[in-house]
Amino acid sequence: MEETETGESIRRLDYEAKITGRAEYLADMKVPGMCHGKILRSPHPHARIRSLDTSKALSIRGVLAVLTRDDIVKDQGIDPYYGPVFKDQTIVAVEKVRHVGDPVAAVAALEPEAAEEALSRIEIDYEEMPAVLDVSEAMAKGAPLLHESVRMPPHGFADLAELKPVEGTNICTHFKLVKGDVEKGFAESDYIFEDTFTLPTTQHCSLEPHGCIASVERDGRIVVWSTTQNPFVVRTQLANIFKVSVSKVRIVVPYLGGGYGGKVYPSLSRWRSRGRPAGRSGSSSAGRKSFTPSPSTRPSSG
């Protein structure tokens, strides 16, 4: 084993493939017969979904399946709710949408153009509701509730076991940190500064976008190629969603074009799927921002 000095720059094992452009990221991967997936997202920050009509979308040539809440809530083999800490996320919106961009429906088609057209043909009747756009307003008494009840998973991160949500409010936990004699510290201070600090929303800028390719094999095994930093979390989440053992789920991580903590959970905004959709009724299944048709002979891409 070659010895190195502290502070010495060491070349990465994959540096040559990446700097020459030979590295194959997930977006470069092609699986024969893949179908393309598109996701319809909410234009409203808070709204109840009165009705959904996908008949026009399903009539478009090349569309294989359309997934909505009507497909997952009737399927006993799927848990519509998931999350590593609180089970407050849905595969697609069930009762209502809770933010602009919330997934409402997913389409799988032979070509991306057909999937895109299908999205525009899905008819949704929204009942807009008061939105919560400020943290202080969200904590105020009588504020509109984003979640009427708190769903806690049976297992989660050990360091988050002390989370104590407040039922009937938007408060997910109340954490206090006190060290030393605070009152004495104030009394002995020459100056006391009090202010409120806010930061803008930020997002990691990675070399590659989020994405995944999913396949359901003939034996029911779920295989997902994912741009994730934590394949074990994604595997557990998918196993819980589909109510199967983690041994039935395999996560493959190709070259990762940067993560910085932004690719830890099942946040797969761009997706592809491989496997035969279960007819045109939309009886396929999906994880958050990902789509996994039922077992079949037709692979798919997106």
Secondary structure as UniProt FT lines:
FT   TURN            6..7
FT   TURN            13..14
FT   HELIX           15..19
FT   TURN            20..21
FT   HELIX           26..28
FT   TURN            32..33
FT   STRAND          35..41
FT   STRAND          47..53
FT   HELIX           55..58
FT   TURN            61..62
FT   STRAND          63..67
FT   HELIX           69..72
FT   TURN            73..74
FT   TURN            76..77
FT   STRAND          81..82
FT   STRAND          89..90
FT   STRAND          96..97
FT   TURN            100..101
FT   STRAND          103..109
FT   HELIX           112..121
FT   STRAND          123..128
FT   HELIX           135..139
FT   TURN            141..142
FT   HELIX           158..160
FT   TURN            161..162
FT   TURN            167..168
FT   HELIX           182..188
FT   STRAND          212..216
FT   TURN            218..219
FT   STRAND          222..226
FT   HELIX           231..242
FT   HELIX           246..248
FT   STRAND          249..252
FT   TURN            260..263
FT   STRAND          271..274
FT   TURN            279..282
FT   TURN            288..289
//
